[in-house]
Amino acid sequence: MKKIKNLLMALVAISLSAGYVACSDDDESTESNWQKYQSAVTENVKANKKQDKAILLVAFGSTWQQAYDAFDSTVKAYQAKFPAYDVYLSFSSAICINRAAAGENVDPKNFYAPNFWLNAFAEEGVRYKEIVVQSLQVIPGEEYTRVINYIKDFANNSNGDLDDEYLAGVTLKLGVPLLQDADTDVPEVAKQLNALYSSKAAKGVVAFMGHGNPDSYDTYKANVRYTQLEEALQTYNKNYFVGTVDMMDNFKTDVLERMKAAGITSGTVYCHPLMSIDGDHGHNDMAGDDDAWDNGYEENEDGEVEDTSWKKYFGHMGYTCNDETMINLGLLELPTIRGIWMNHTQDAINGEALDYYHSKNPEE
């Protein structure tokens, strides 16, 4: 039921952001939503263009002030590190874009999808010579595919409304997700997380909650990065665990099984979002007060306990897990982890122009 509800919400949000033509009371056509969004973004870019190169940060999105603050600080960090580039932020989630505009959780705020920014970069009077698109995704999975497809559509002029001569000359580059590479990124992220949380791991379990791809949409088999990260973290301390809200066989129930198999049947459980920001999943799925406990939990057909936060679940299962053991920080709020994303951006800048057809997808 939860998955069907989320799918319906996604379809509604996509339809809202698609840009249907609205009509006034006198039946005269006005600008479509798409045209309004594009005009707003183009005006923003024209007003703020200072350099001839741009970095477009692509996040999934959020509707929480803490997340907005994390995005703002990330943009400022990028501006400081890459002064030769204008830096912009986009959301890839239509749901987050529409909910943010509606003012869910905080005052209304407008964000736009990557295609509007890329189109604006190609406008006459702008026309950046180099565009670096940096994915702020954690794993190279389903959402990262969206980032790649935005670039492909732009480079191929899929709507036929951009200048082909400009597109033939612009340099496109792609910065990969945090855990793109199993051999380099996974151990580096583990190293930096341990440097931050070794003192807590010495006192109890540190359980990181990632998102994960649904099993049927495990794009590029990216879910394996969570398993690899747990293994890398456990070379430092066996008290580290990595679970998800959406990866089959890696729900909080599976984390508990691994904890018990390791002999950890009591003690403190610290929970930390393994997501770029501490947004809806962090506030609700991890640290929320939803609780389906009724003298015990009933698992669904996938083995997950629905409508129950990690905080409540581990608390009921005999561990000390409460508001005080929630580490409410997104990964972009950790400068050393954010620095790994920024290193990916630098690698993209230093590397060859993007072969956008054979894009940077993981091999394992």
N, C-alpha and C positions, 0 to 999 in steps of 0.2 A: 504493500500500500504506500509506503514511504517513497519508494522509487517511482511509482506511478504519479504520485503527487508532485515530486520534483520534476518529472518529465513534463507534466502539464504546465507547471509554472515556467519551465524553460521555453516551451512553445509559445506561451502567452508573451513572455518577455521578448522573444525573437520577433514576434509579429509586431509588437509595439515599436521595436527599433528599426523595423524594415523600411519605414518611410512611406506610408500610404498617404494619398492626397487628401487633405482636409478641405471641407467646403464651408463657406460662411453662410449666414442666414439668407443672404440674397442669392445663394446658389453659385456664386462666383468662386472659381478655383483660387486657392492660395498656394504658397510654397508647400511642398511636401516636407514631412519631418526630415527626410534625408537631406533636402536642400537647406533646411534651417541649420541642421547640425554641421553640414559642410561649410556654410557661410560663417558660423560661429568659430569653427576651428581655423579656417583660413584667415579670418580677421585677427585671431590670436597670434598666429604664426607671423603674419605680416607686421604686426605691432611689435613683436619681440625678437625678430630676426636680427642678429648681430654678426654672426659668422657665416661662412659658406659651407659649413658641415654641421650635421645634426645627429644627435643620439635620441632615439625613441625607446623609452622604457615601456615594456608591455607587461602589466600585472593582470592577474585574473580579476581583481577588484575587491571591494568591500563596501560596507555602509557604516563602519564604526570610526569614531573620531581618532581612536588610538592608531588605527590603520592609516587614516589620512595623515596624521602626524608623522608616521613612519615613512610614508611615501614622500612627504615634503622634505624630510631630512635626507632621504635618499637622493632626491633631485639636487639638493644643495651639495651633497657629497660629490655627486657626479660633476656638478658645475665647477667645484673646486679642483677636482682631479683632472678634468678634461676641459680646460679653459678655451681651447680652440673650437669647441663644439657648443651649439645651442642644445639644451636638454629639455625634452618633453616627456610627459607621462600619459599613457593610455590604459584603458581597461579592455580586456577581451571578453568579459562576461556581460551579455545583454541584460541578464537579471540584475547584476550589481549596478549597471549603468542606470537602469530604470528605477531601481529602489533608491539609489542615491539621489536621483533627481526628485523623487517623491518625498525625500527627507526621512527615510527610515532610520531610526536611532538618533540622528542628529539633524541639524538644519539642512535643507536641500543643497545639493552640490552637483555641478555638471561635470561629467566625464564623458569621453568619447572613445569609440573603437579605433583600432590602429589604421583602418582604411581611410578614415577622415583625415588623420594626420599625414599619412603618406601622400594622399591626394593634394593636400595643402602644400606639402614640400615641393610638389611638381608645378604649382601654380606660377604663372608668369609674374615676375616681380619677386619670387622667392627662389625657386629652383636650386636647392642645395646641390653641391657637386658630389658630396659624399653623405650617405645615410647609413648609420649603424643602428640596427634594431636589436635591442637587448632584451632577451626573455628573462623575466623575473620569476619564472616557474622553478620549482625545486627539482622535479624529475623531468626527464625528456619524454613526457607521455602525451595524453590526449590534448591538454591545453597548449602544449608546445607545438603540436601539429597545427593548431589554429594560427599561431604566430607565423609558422612557415608558410601556410596557405595565404595569409595576408600579403606576405612579401611576393609570393609567386603571382598572385592576382595583380599586384601593382606592377611588377616587372613585365608581365605579359599584357598589360593594358586591357584587362579582361572586360571592362565596360566600354572600351574604345573612346574614352573622353579625355585621355591624356596625350601629351605631345610625344610621339614616337621618337623623334630626334633627340629630345631630352632624355628619354628612358634609355636610349642606346648609349648615352654618354655618362649617365650617373653611375657612381660607384656604390654598390650595395654590399653591406656586410652584416653578419649575424653573430650576436653574442649568445652563447648556449646557456642552458639552465645550470643551476647550482651543482647538481649531481650528474652532470652529463657523462663524465668518464669514470668508469669503475676503477681504473688503476691509479688515477691521480686525484680526482675530485673527492671520491669517497674517503680515502685515508686523510686527506687534508681537512675535510669537514669534521671527521671524527677527532682529529688532533685538536682543532680549535674548540669544538664543543667540550672535550675533556678538559682543556685548559680553563674553560669557564666553570665547569660543574664537577670537577673532581672532588671537591670538598663535600658536595651533596651526595655523590656516589659513594663516598666513604661512610656515609651515615644511613643510606637507604637506597631504594631503587630510584633511578631517574628514567622515567618513561616518556619518550618523545612520541607525539601524536601527529603523524603525517596524514595527508589526504588519501592518496592512492587512486589508481584507476579502478573503476568497476571491472570485475573479471572479464566480462565480455568486451570491454573496451580498453584492454591493457595494451595501449598503443606502444609499439616498439618494445614490448615486454619490459616496460620501464619499472614496474613494481619491484623487480629484483633489487633495485637500488636500496630499498628499505631494509631488505634482508642483509645486503652487503654492508650497509652502514651499521646495523646492529652488530654484525660480526667484527667490524673494524673497531667500534666502540668497546666491545668486550675484550679486546686485546689490552685495554687500559684497566677496565674494571668489569667484572661479571654482573654488576648491578645495573648496567645500561640495557635498556630495551627500546625497540622501535616498533610501534604498531600504527594502524591507520583507521580511518573511518569508512573506507570504501574498498580496500584490497581484500579479496577472498583469502581466508585462512590467516589473516593478520589483523583481526579485530581485537578489541580489548580483552575479549574472552580468550583469544589465542595467546595474547601477551601473558595473561594470568597462568595459562597452562605451562608456558615456558618458564615463568618465574617459579612455579611449584616444582617443575622438573629439575630446576637448579637448586632446590632446597630452600627457596625463599618463601616461607609460609606466613610470615608476619613482618612487622616493621613499617617504616615510613615509605610512602610512594610519592615522589615528586613528579608532577606532570608538566610538560613543556610542549607548546605547539611546534611541530616541525613544518612550519609553513612560513611564507615570506612575511605575513602579518598575523597578528593576533586579532582575528575578526570573528565572524559568526561561529565558525567551528571551535575556535579557542574559547570564546565566551560561553558557548552553549554545550557543544558536544564534549568538550574537555572539562570546563570549570563550572558548568551550569548546575541548576538544582533539579533538573528533570530526573525522575526516579520511578521506575516501574516495580520497585521492590514490594512484594506482598508475601512475606515469609519465604522469600526465595525468588529467583529470577527464572524466566522462561525464555529460552533461546529460540530465535526464528529458524527458518529452514536453512539459512546460511551459517548458523552457529553464532550469530550476534545477538546481543541483548539490546533491543531498540528502546528509544525514549528514556535512556538512562545515560547520564554523563559518566566520564571516566572517574571523576571525583566521587560520585555517589557509588559507583560500581565497586571500586577498590575499597572504599570505606565499608561497605556492607560485607565485603569478602574477607574482613578481618585485618585490614591494614589501616595504618594512620594516614588518611588521605582526606584533606579538607581544604578550606580556603587558604590556610597558611602554607600548604604544600603545593599550591598552584604557582607555576612560574609563568606569569602572563606577559610574555615577550615574544614577538615575532622575530624571525631570523634577520629581517632587515634592520631590526633594532639592535643587533649585535654587530658592532663595527668590524670585527675580525671575520665574521661570516659574510657580511655585506661585501667585504673586500674581495672575497672569492668571486662573486658576481662581477665586480669591477675588474678583476684580473681577466675574466672571460671577455669583457669588453675591450680591454687593451690587447688581448690576443687577436681579437677580430680586427682591430685597427691595424695591427702589425702584419696580419695575414693577407692572403690573396683576396681579391674581390669575390663575392659569394657566387658560387655556381648554384643559383637558386633552384634549378631543377633537381640536381643531385645534392640536396641540402644536407646539413650536418645532423644526420640521424645516427643514433647509437647502433652499434652492431651486436650488442648483447644486453 
